[in-house]
């Protein structure tokens, strides 16, 4: 992003950018046998069903049924894993500090996240969401990153100018998709230099 441009805007992803997201830690918190932990990783978190949850094609209830139908996992184990995933989402203090700095300097901020509707319902009362000027959640909208539709949606709904907008995400495919549409991308890696570079671009 050209630092001379006016009306700068930031779009933040949530998982691994604003909120902690670590599948390995989620699974360890459940104190499972290694076989069951691996099954949950493969049949839930690394499976198409998780992407369908993000996209809004599945609900938690329907996802649990599908996982149990194709695996030996018990319903209670899948439900506990889904709840643990939601409950693990906690704010990353360095990002919140960055967002507060941006807010104090009148930089508009928006949220664009791949997330199931039920997960967003679980966390939507976090204070950090008050810092956003607008929020797009894939599970509510029925479209998800890196598809073009969700980027067109946020630009159109909030009347953003792509060339003045910095999209911050930890997924390189998502960054590449945004950049193809003329949005400035920033590949987030959660380091001191990362935060310094974002501040340099926006402040």
C-alpha positions as CSV (number, residue, x, y, z in Angstrom):
1,X,0.0,0.0,0.0
2,X,1.3,3.4,-0.9
3,X,1.7,5.4,2.3
4,X,0.8,8.6,0.5
5,X,-2.8,7.4,-0.2
6,X,-5.6,8.8,1.8
7,X,-8.6,7.1,3.4
8,X,-6.6,3.9,4.3
9,X,-8.6,0.9,5.4
10,X,-7.6,-2.4,7.1
11,X,-9.4,-5.7,6.7
12,X,-8.5,-8.3,9.3
13,X,-8.8,-12.1,9.2
14,X,-9.6,-13.5,12.6
15,X,-8.0,-17.0,13.1
16,X,-4.2,-16.7,13.7
17,X,-4.4,-12.9,13.2
18,X,-6.8,-11.5,15.8
19,X,-7.7,-14.7,17.6
20,X,-5.6,-17.7,18.6
21,X,-6.3,-20.8,16.5
22,X,-4.3,-23.9,17.0
23,X,-5.8,-27.3,16.2
24,X,-3.0,-29.3,17.9
25,X,-3.6,-27.4,21.2
26,X,-7.3,-27.8,20.9
27,X,-6.9,-31.6,20.5
28,X,-4.4,-31.8,23.4
29,X,-6.9,-30.0,25.7
30,X,-9.3,-32.9,25.3
31,X,-6.9,-35.4,26.8
32,X,-7.6,-38.1,24.2
33,X,-5.9,-41.3,23.3
34,X,-3.6,-40.7,20.3
35,X,-5.8,-42.8,17.9
36,X,-8.9,-40.7,18.7
37,X,-6.9,-37.4,18.5
38,X,-5.7,-38.4,15.0
39,X,-9.2,-39.4,13.9
40,X,-10.6,-36.0,15.0
41,X,-7.8,-34.2,13.2
42,X,-8.5,-36.2,10.0
43,X,-12.2,-36.6,10.1
44,X,-13.2,-33.1,11.5
45,X,-10.5,-30.4,11.3
46,X,-8.8,-31.5,8.2
47,X,-11.8,-32.7,6.3
48,X,-14.1,-31.0,3.8
49,X,-16.8,-31.0,6.5
50,X,-14.9,-28.3,8.3
51,X,-14.7,-26.2,5.1
52,X,-18.4,-26.7,4.7
53,X,-19.0,-25.4,8.2
54,X,-17.0,-22.3,7.4
55,X,-18.9,-21.8,4.1
56,X,-22.3,-22.2,5.8
57,X,-23.2,-25.4,4.0
58,X,-23.2,-27.4,7.2
59,X,-24.4,-26.7,10.7
60,X,-22.7,-28.1,13.8
61,X,-25.4,-30.7,14.2
62,X,-25.2,-31.9,10.6
63,X,-21.4,-31.9,10.7
64,X,-21.4,-34.1,13.8
65,X,-23.8,-36.6,12.1
66,X,-21.6,-36.8,9.0
67,X,-18.4,-37.3,10.9
68,X,-19.9,-40.1,13.0
69,X,-21.4,-41.8,10.0
70,X,-18.1,-42.2,8.2
71,X,-15.9,-42.9,11.2
72,X,-15.8,-44.8,14.6
73,X,-15.8,-41.5,16.5
74,X,-18.5,-41.1,19.2
75,X,-21.0,-38.3,18.9
76,X,-19.9,-36.9,22.3
77,X,-16.2,-36.8,21.2
78,X,-17.0,-34.8,18.0
79,X,-19.3,-32.4,19.9
80,X,-16.6,-31.8,22.6
81,X,-14.0,-31.1,19.9
82,X,-16.2,-28.6,18.2
83,X,-17.0,-26.8,21.5
84,X,-13.3,-26.9,22.5
85,X,-12.5,-25.3,19.1
86,X,-14.9,-22.4,19.7
87,X,-13.8,-22.0,23.3
88,X,-10.1,-21.9,22.4
89,X,-10.5,-18.6,20.4
90,X,-8.9,-15.9,22.5
91,X,-7.7,-12.5,21.5
92,X,-4.0,-12.1,20.5
93,X,-2.9,-9.2,22.7
94,X,-0.4,-7.8,20.2
95,X,-3.0,-7.6,17.5
96,X,-5.5,-5.9,19.8
97,X,-2.9,-3.3,20.6
98,X,-2.4,-2.7,16.9
99,X,-6.1,-2.4,16.3
100,X,-6.4,0.1,19.2
101,X,-3.6,2.2,17.7
102,X,-5.4,2.1,14.3
103,X,-8.7,3.1,15.9
104,X,-7.0,5.9,17.8
105,X,-5.8,7.2,14.4
106,X,-9.2,7.0,12.8
107,X,-8.2,4.1,10.5
108,X,-11.3,2.1,9.5
109,X,-11.2,-1.6,10.2
110,X,-13.2,-4.5,8.9
111,X,-13.4,-8.2,9.7
112,X,-13.4,-10.8,6.9
113,X,-13.3,-14.3,8.4
114,X,-13.9,-17.9,7.3
115,X,-15.9,-19.1,10.3
116,X,-19.0,-21.1,11.1
117,X,-22.1,-19.2,12.1
118,X,-22.2,-21.0,15.5
119,X,-18.6,-20.2,16.2
120,X,-19.2,-16.5,15.6
121,X,-22.2,-16.6,17.8
122,X,-20.0,-18.0,20.6
123,X,-17.5,-15.1,20.4
124,X,-19.4,-12.2,19.0
125,X,-19.6,-10.4,22.3
126,X,-15.9,-10.0,22.6
127,X,-15.0,-6.3,23.1
128,X,-12.6,-6.4,20.1
129,X,-15.5,-6.6,17.7
130,X,-16.5,-3.0,18.7
131,X,-13.3,-1.9,17.0
132,X,-14.6,-3.0,13.6
133,X,-16.6,-0.8,11.3
134,X,-18.1,-3.8,9.6
135,X,-18.0,-7.6,9.9
136,X,-18.2,-10.3,7.2
137,X,-18.5,-13.9,8.4
138,X,-18.4,-16.7,5.8
139,X,-20.8,-19.0,7.5
140,X,-23.4,-16.3,7.6
141,X,-22.9,-15.1,4.1
142,X,-22.6,-18.5,2.4
143,X,-19.4,-17.7,0.6
144,X,-15.8,-18.0,1.8
145,X,-12.2,-17.1,1.1
146,X,-10.3,-17.5,-1.3
147,X,-13.4,-17.3,-3.6
148,X,-13.8,-13.9,-5.3
149,X,-17.4,-13.6,-4.2
150,X,-16.6,-12.8,-0.5
151,X,-14.1,-10.1,-1.5
152,X,-16.5,-8.5,-3.9
153,X,-19.1,-8.6,-1.0
154,X,-17.0,-6.7,1.5
155,X,-15.9,-4.1,-1.0
156,X,-19.5,-3.6,-2.2
157,X,-21.2,-3.7,1.2
158,X,-18.9,-1.2,2.9
159,X,-18.1,0.8,-0.3
160,X,-14.4,0.3,0.0
161,X,-11.7,1.4,-2.5
162,X,-9.5,-1.7,-3.1
163,X,-6.3,0.3,-3.8
164,X,-6.7,2.0,-0.4
165,X,-7.4,-1.2,1.5
166,X,-4.9,-3.5,3.2
167,X,-6.1,-7.1,3.7
168,X,-4.3,-8.9,6.6
169,X,-4.5,-12.7,6.6
170,X,-2.3,-15.6,7.5
171,X,-3.3,-17.6,4.4
172,X,-1.3,-17.0,1.3
173,X,-4.0,-18.3,-1.1
174,X,-6.4,-15.7,0.5
175,X,-3.8,-13.0,0.0
176,X,-3.3,-13.9,-3.6
177,X,-7.0,-13.9,-4.3
178,X,-7.4,-10.4,-2.8
179,X,-4.4,-9.1,-4.8
180,X,-5.9,-10.4,-8.0
181,X,-8.9,-8.1,-7.3
182,X,-6.7,-5.0,-6.7
183,X,-6.7,-5.2,-2.9
184,X,-3.4,-4.8,-1.2
185,X,-2.4,-8.0,0.7
186,X,-0.3,-8.5,3.8
187,X,0.7,-12.0,4.7
188,X,0.5,-12.1,8.5
189,X,3.1,-14.1,10.4
190,X,2.7,-12.9,14.0
191,X,6.1,-11.4,14.6
192,X,7.4,-8.1,15.8
193,X,8.5,-7.1,12.3
194,X,5.0,-8.0,11.0
195,X,3.3,-5.6,13.4
196,X,5.9,-2.9,12.7
197,X,5.3,-3.2,8.9
198,X,1.6,-3.0,9.3
199,X,1.9,0.2,11.4
200,X,4.3,1.6,8.8
201,X,1.8,1.0,6.0
202,X,-1.3,2.3,7.9
203,X,-0.1,5.0,10.3
